[in-house]
Amino acid sequence: MSKRAGGALLPAFEEGPEAAEGPLYLRVYRRVRGAILDGSLAPGARLPSTRTLAGELGVSRNTVELAFAQLDTEGFLLRRVGAGSFVADVRPARPEPRPARQTPAATPARAASPVLSARGRMLAGAAEGAESVATQAFAPCLPELSVFPHAAWHRLLARRSRRSGRALLAEVDPAGYRPLREAVAAHLGTSRGVRCDWRQVVVLGSTQQALDLAARLVLDPGDAAWIEEPGYMGARAALRNAGARLVPVPVDDQGIDVAAGERLEPAARLAYVTPSHQYPLGATLSLARRLALLGWAARAGAWIFEDDYDSELRYTGRPLAAVQGLDPAGRVIYAGTFNKALFPSLRLAYVVVPDALVDAFASARTQTDGCPPALAQAVLADFIADGHFGAHLRRMRAVYAERRMTLLDAVEMEVAPRVRLGPSDTGLHVAVWLPAGADDRRVSRAAAARGLSLPPLSQYHLQTPSAPGLLLSYATVPAEAISRGVRTLREVLDGVG
């Protein structure tokens, strides 16, 4: 229902959730503005006086005055002393029509332009294949957070904030906070056999960001890139987004098959590998293949991106040395992360780049996002220097080792020999091979309906999978819940046949 006032029609209030938000004068303002924009109030129409409209709407005159003042400021009204308030003409100006002789012949209607570019569609599509961040039991890529030393972290945060004052509020080196880079270089030298100077360390938000940056720096569109088959879907997306032509190279119990890669594409420009704990199958790249991979990269002038995402969590023997430490030619780009060892929202990772790429990486950082917040970097540097990081890793190895053994025992008791486990000496997950002919995607969906997050191994393949299986992560599942979860998996397998 509308009301006539001073010759102008005002639509009745329609109090939807958005319209009811904010001060009362804004609700009046939105109502009048909407009527102007949709044509209910025509250009030149005279509005009621503020007193009259206030009475009609049941609000104070001051409320209407505030609304009219805002509309006047924004150009919706023309207010003249003694004459009143009039609706301004806010219609867009129409171009003058061309003379008839210049009017072109009718042409078919042009298809609407796509919302996204080709690269944008690829980026958006890549998210569809990304791993779930669900909090269901056995969800992958999540660390246990309940035993993180929150009190120590908060103490260091407060201390660093007090001591640094304004020093950390300004811009820092795009490559990262120097004490953290120095701490990372020292830690990697002793724990992973990485040979580097702190100047080669660049701090980023994640290994995904490191690969995305590296791919854009060393690959041209159409360049071939080796990727493990099956392999990490995030790496697949980053390389595709850089315009690379993906070359799936098979993986076996010794890791990526370098000889097969050379047969498939000897002139590839980059190889993405997870040598210390192949994702998702769990194999360790043998020494012979590590040397073969380095030899190929040196001959081909190619780069190796070594994703060392969880190798510090090894349960039998000491963590294996990184491929980077064996590299005499400077062809390895080595990346690691604190997000899995500490907590996901930390968003601090690092990449160790060969000398030839140091300046390029630093320059590229200035053109992307600069670097992660300096305060978080400084607190992490203190966390490492004060010994908390090493102590936390030792504590987490013990927690994860217990859960791993509980899982292995539960699988042996509940579902063996129907399933077979892959290597589990390192990391936070294990591959579970299903009987031949099983549909791992169907099993995964049935498990999800029962509260279990068990991604199918087939989704990690670019080509036809050789065998069905599931990815089973145990990091966030308490030992007492693991056996219960494996029993549920047995019931799921019984149900799908």
LINTACOR-V722843 format. One record per residue. N is the residue number from 0. RES is the residue in three letters. OMEGA is omega in radians with two decimals (* if undefined). Layout:
[[N;RES;OMEGA] [N;RES;OMEGA]]
This chain:
[[0;MET;-3.12] [1;SER;3.12] [2;LYS;3.09] [3;ARG;3.10] [4;ALA;3.13] [5;GLY;3.10] [6;GLY;-3.11] [7;ALA;3.11] [8;LEU;3.09] [9;LEU;3.13] [10;PRO;3.13] [11;ALA;3.10] [12;PHE;2.97] [13;GLU;-2.97] [14;GLU;2.96] [15;GLY;-3.11] [16;PRO;-3.10] [17;GLU;-3.10] [18;ALA;-3.08] [19;ALA;-3.09] [20;GLU;3.01] [21;GLY;-3.14] [22;PRO;-3.09] [23;LEU;-3.12] [24;TYR;3.11] [25;LEU;3.10] [26;ARG;3.07] [27;VAL;3.13] [28;TYR;-3.11] [29;ARG;-3.11] [30;ARG;-3.12] [31;VAL;3.12] [32;ARG;3.13] [33;GLY;3.12] [34;ALA;3.09] [35;ILE;-3.07] [36;LEU;-3.12] [37;ASP;3.06] [38;GLY;3.11] [39;SER;3.02] [40;LEU;-3.03] [41;ALA;3.07] [42;PRO;3.14] [43;GLY;-3.12] [44;ALA;3.12] [45;ARG;3.14] [46;LEU;3.07] [47;PRO;3.05] [48;SER;3.13] [49;THR;3.12] [50;ARG;-3.12] [51;THR;-3.10] [52;LEU;3.11] [53;ALA;3.12] [54;GLY;-3.14] [55;GLU;-3.07] [56;LEU;3.14] [57;GLY;3.12] [58;VAL;3.13] [59;SER;3.11] [60;ARG;3.13] [61;ASN;3.11] [62;THR;3.14] [63;VAL;3.13] [64;GLU;3.10] [65;LEU;-3.14] [66;ALA;-3.13] [67;PHE;3.13] [68;ALA;3.12] [69;GLN;3.13] [70;LEU;3.10] [71;ASP;-3.14] [72;THR;-3.08] [73;GLU;3.06] [74;GLY;3.13] [75;PHE;-3.14] [76;LEU;2.96] [77;LEU;-3.08] [78;ARG;-3.14] [79;ARG;-3.12] [80;VAL;3.11] [81;GLY;-3.11] [82;ALA;3.14] [83;GLY;-3.11] [84;SER;-3.07] [85;PHE;3.12] [86;VAL;3.10] [87;ALA;3.09] [88;ASP;-3.10] [89;VAL;3.12] [90;ARG;3.11] [91;PRO;3.13] [92;ALA;3.12] [93;ARG;3.11] [94;PRO;3.09] [95;GLU;3.11] [96;PRO;3.10] [97;ARG;3.01] [98;PRO;-3.05] [99;ALA;-3.07] [100;ARG;-3.12] [101;GLN;-3.09] [102;THR;-3.13] [103;PRO;3.09] [104;ALA;-3.13] [105;ALA;3.12] [106;THR;3.13] [107;PRO;3.12] [108;ALA;-3.13] [109;ARG;3.13] [110;ALA;3.13] [111;ALA;3.13] [112;SER;3.11] [113;PRO;-3.14] [114;VAL;-3.07] [115;LEU;2.98] [116;SER;3.10] [117;ALA;3.09] [118;ARG;3.12] [119;GLY;3.10] [120;ARG;3.12] [121;MET;3.11] [122;LEU;-3.13] [123;ALA;3.13] [124;GLY;-3.13] [125;ALA;-3.12] [126;ALA;-3.13] [127;GLU;-3.13] [128;GLY;-3.10] [129;ALA;3.14] [130;GLU;-3.13] [131;SER;3.00] [132;VAL;-3.12] [133;ALA;3.12] [134;THR;3.08] [135;GLN;3.12] [136;ALA;3.12] [137;PHE;3.09] [138;ALA;-3.07] [139;PRO;2.94] [140;CYS;3.12] [141;LEU;3.06] [142;PRO;3.02] [143;GLU;-3.05] [144;LEU;-3.02] [145;SER;-3.11] [146;VAL;3.07] [147;PHE;-3.11] [148;PRO;-3.08] [149;HIS;-3.08] [150;ALA;3.13] [151;ALA;3.13] [152;TRP;-3.13] [153;HIS;3.11] [154;ARG;3.12] [155;LEU;3.12] [156;LEU;3.14] [157;ALA;-3.13] [158;ARG;-3.12] [159;ARG;3.14] [160;SER;3.13] [161;ARG;-3.03] [162;ARG;-3.04] [163;SER;3.14] [164;GLY;-3.11] [165;ARG;-3.03] [166;ALA;-3.10] [167;LEU;3.13] [168;LEU;-3.14] [169;ALA;3.10] [170;GLU;3.03] [171;VAL;3.12] [172;ASP;3.12] [173;PRO;3.11] [174;ALA;3.10] [175;GLY;-3.13] [176;TYR;-2.99] [177;ARG;3.13] [178;PRO;3.09] [179;LEU;3.11] [180;ARG;3.10] [181;GLU;3.13] [182;ALA;3.12] [183;VAL;-3.14] [184;ALA;3.14] [185;ALA;-3.14] [186;HIS;-3.11] [187;LEU;3.13] [188;GLY;-3.10] [189;THR;-3.04] [190;SER;-3.04] [191;ARG;-3.14] [192;GLY;3.12] [193;VAL;3.12] [194;ARG;-3.11] [195;CYS;2.96] [196;ASP;-3.12] [197;TRP;-3.14] [198;ARG;3.12] [199;GLN;-3.10] [200;VAL;3.08] [201;VAL;-3.11] [202;VAL;3.12] [203;LEU;-3.13] [204;GLY;-3.08] [205;SER;3.04] [206;THR;3.07] [207;GLN;3.10] [208;GLN;3.12] [209;ALA;3.14] [210;LEU;3.12] [211;ASP;-3.14] [212;LEU;-3.13] [213;ALA;-3.11] [214;ALA;-3.14] [215;ARG;-3.13] [216;LEU;-3.00] [217;VAL;-3.12] [218;LEU;2.93] [219;ASP;3.10] [220;PRO;-3.13] [221;GLY;3.09] [222;ASP;3.13] [223;ALA;3.09] [224;ALA;3.04] [225;TRP;3.03] [226;ILE;-3.09] [227;GLU;-3.12] [228;GLU;0.03] [229;PRO;-3.08] [230;GLY;-3.06] [231;TYR;-3.07] [232;MET;3.11] [233;GLY;3.10] [234;ALA;3.10] [235;ARG;-3.12] [236;ALA;-3.11] [237;ALA;-3.12] [238;LEU;3.08] [239;ARG;-3.13] [240;ASN;3.09] [241;ALA;3.12] [242;GLY;-3.10] [243;ALA;3.00] [244;ARG;-3.02] [245;LEU;3.10] [246;VAL;-3.14] [247;PRO;-3.14] [248;VAL;-3.03] [249;PRO;3.11] [250;VAL;3.02] [251;ASP;-3.06] [252;ASP;3.05] [253;GLN;-3.13] [254;GLY;-3.08] [255;ILE;-3.11] [256;ASP;-3.05] [257;VAL;3.14] [258;ALA;3.10] [259;ALA;3.11] [260;GLY;3.13] [261;GLU;3.08] [262;ARG;-3.08] [263;LEU;-3.09] [264;GLU;-3.08] [265;PRO;-3.06] [266;ALA;3.10] [267;ALA;-3.10] [268;ARG;-3.08] [269;LEU;3.03] [270;ALA;3.05] [271;TYR;-3.08] [272;VAL;3.01] [273;THR;-2.91] [274;PRO;-3.08] [275;SER;3.12] [276;HIS;-3.02] [277;GLN;3.14] [278;TYR;0.29] [279;PRO;-2.94] [280;LEU;3.03] [281;GLY;-3.13] [282;ALA;3.04] [283;THR;-3.14] [284;LEU;-3.10] [285;SER;3.14] [286;LEU;-3.14] [287;ALA;-3.13] [288;ARG;3.05] [289;ARG;-3.14] [290;LEU;3.10] [291;ALA;3.13] [292;LEU;3.11] [293;LEU;3.12] [294;GLY;3.10] [295;TRP;-3.10] [296;ALA;3.14] [297;ALA;-3.13] [298;ARG;-3.05] [299;ALA;-3.04] [300;GLY;-3.08] [301;ALA;3.11] [302;TRP;3.04] [303;ILE;3.04] [304;PHE;-3.11] [305;GLU;3.12] [306;ASP;-3.07] [307;ASP;-2.85] [308;TYR;-3.12] [309;ASP;-3.00] [310;SER;-3.14] [311;GLU;3.13] [312;LEU;3.14] [313;ARG;-2.98] [314;TYR;3.09] [315;THR;-3.11] [316;GLY;-3.13] [317;ARG;3.06] [318;PRO;-3.11] [319;LEU;3.12] [320;ALA;-3.13] [321;ALA;3.05] [322;VAL;-3.11] [323;GLN;-3.12] [324;GLY;3.12] [325;LEU;-2.96] [326;ASP;3.12] [327;PRO;-3.00] [328;ALA;-3.13] [329;GLY;-3.12] [330;ARG;-3.05] [331;VAL;2.97] [332;ILE;-3.00] [333;TYR;-3.10] [334;ALA;3.07] [335;GLY;-3.05] [336;THR;2.99] [337;PHE;-3.04] [338;ASN;3.10] [339;LYS;-3.13] [340;ALA;-3.07] [341;LEU;3.09] [342;PHE;-2.98] [343;PRO;-3.06] [344;SER;3.07] [345;LEU;3.12] [346;ARG;3.04] [347;LEU;3.09] [348;ALA;-3.10] [349;TYR;3.03] [350;VAL;3.07] [351;VAL;-3.03] [352;VAL;3.05] [353;PRO;-3.12] [354;ASP;-3.08] [355;ALA;-3.07] [356;LEU;-3.05] [357;VAL;-3.09] [358;ASP;-3.12] [359;ALA;3.13] [360;PHE;-3.14] [361;ALA;3.13] [362;SER;-3.13] [363;ALA;3.13] [364;ARG;-3.14] [365;THR;-3.08] [366;GLN;3.11] [367;THR;-3.09] [368;ASP;-3.12] [369;GLY;3.06] [370;CYS;3.12] [371;PRO;-3.11] [372;PRO;-3.05] [373;ALA;-3.10] [374;LEU;3.11] [375;ALA;3.11] [376;GLN;-3.11] [377;ALA;3.12] [378;VAL;3.12] [379;LEU;3.09] [380;ALA;3.09] [381;ASP;-3.14] [382;PHE;3.11] [383;ILE;-3.07] [384;ALA;-3.11] [385;ASP;3.07] [386;GLY;-3.10] [387;HIS;-3.09] [388;PHE;3.12] [389;GLY;3.13] [390;ALA;3.13] [391;HIS;3.11] [392;LEU;3.12] [393;ARG;3.13] [394;ARG;-3.11] [395;MET;3.06] [396;ARG;3.14] [397;ALA;3.13] [398;VAL;-3.10] [399;TYR;3.12] [400;ALA;3.11] [401;GLU;-3.13] [402;ARG;3.09] [403;ARG;-3.13] [404;MET;3.07] [405;THR;3.13] [406;LEU;-3.12] [407;LEU;3.13] [408;ASP;-3.12] [409;ALA;3.11] [410;VAL;3.13] [411;GLU;-3.07] [412;MET;-2.96] [413;GLU;-2.98] [414;VAL;3.04] [415;ALA;0.00] [416;PRO;-3.11] [417;ARG;3.12] [418;VAL;3.12] [419;ARG;-3.12] [420;LEU;3.02] [421;GLY;3.13] [422;PRO;-3.11] [423;SER;-3.09] [424;ASP;-3.04] [425;THR;2.94] [426;GLY;-2.99] [427;LEU;-3.12] [428;HIS;3.07] [429;VAL;3.07] [430;ALA;3.12] [431;VAL;-3.12] [432;TRP;-3.12] [433;LEU;3.09] [434;PRO;3.13] [435;ALA;3.12] [436;GLY;3.13] [437;ALA;3.09] [438;ASP;-3.04] [439;ASP;3.10] [440;ARG;3.08] [441;ARG;3.10] [442;VAL;-3.14] [443;SER;3.12] [444;ARG;3.12] [445;ALA;3.11] [446;ALA;3.13] [447;ALA;3.11] [448;ALA;3.11] [449;ARG;3.07] [450;GLY;3.14] [451;LEU;3.07] [452;SER;-3.08] [453;LEU;-3.11] [454;PRO;3.10] [455;PRO;3.13] [456;LEU;-3.12] [457;SER;-3.11] [458;GLN;3.12] [459;TYR;-3.13] [460;HIS;2.95] [461;LEU;3.13] [462;GLN;-3.10] [463;THR;-3.14] [464;PRO;3.12] [465;SER;-3.11] [466;ALA;-3.14] [467;PRO;3.12] [468;GLY;-3.13] [469;LEU;3.03] [470;LEU;-3.06] [471;LEU;-3.12] [472;SER;-3.01] [473;TYR;-2.99] [474;ALA;-3.01] [475;THR;-3.09] [476;VAL;3.10] [477;PRO;-3.06] [478;ALA;-3.08] [479;GLU;3.14] [480;ALA;-3.09] [481;ILE;-3.13] [482;SER;3.11] [483;ARG;3.11] [484;GLY;3.12] [485;VAL;3.06] [486;ARG;3.08] [487;THR;3.08] [488;LEU;3.09] [489;ARG;3.14] [490;GLU;3.09] [491;VAL;3.13] [492;LEU;3.09] [493;ASP;-3.08] [494;GLY;-3.11] [495;VAL;3.08] [496;GLY;*]]
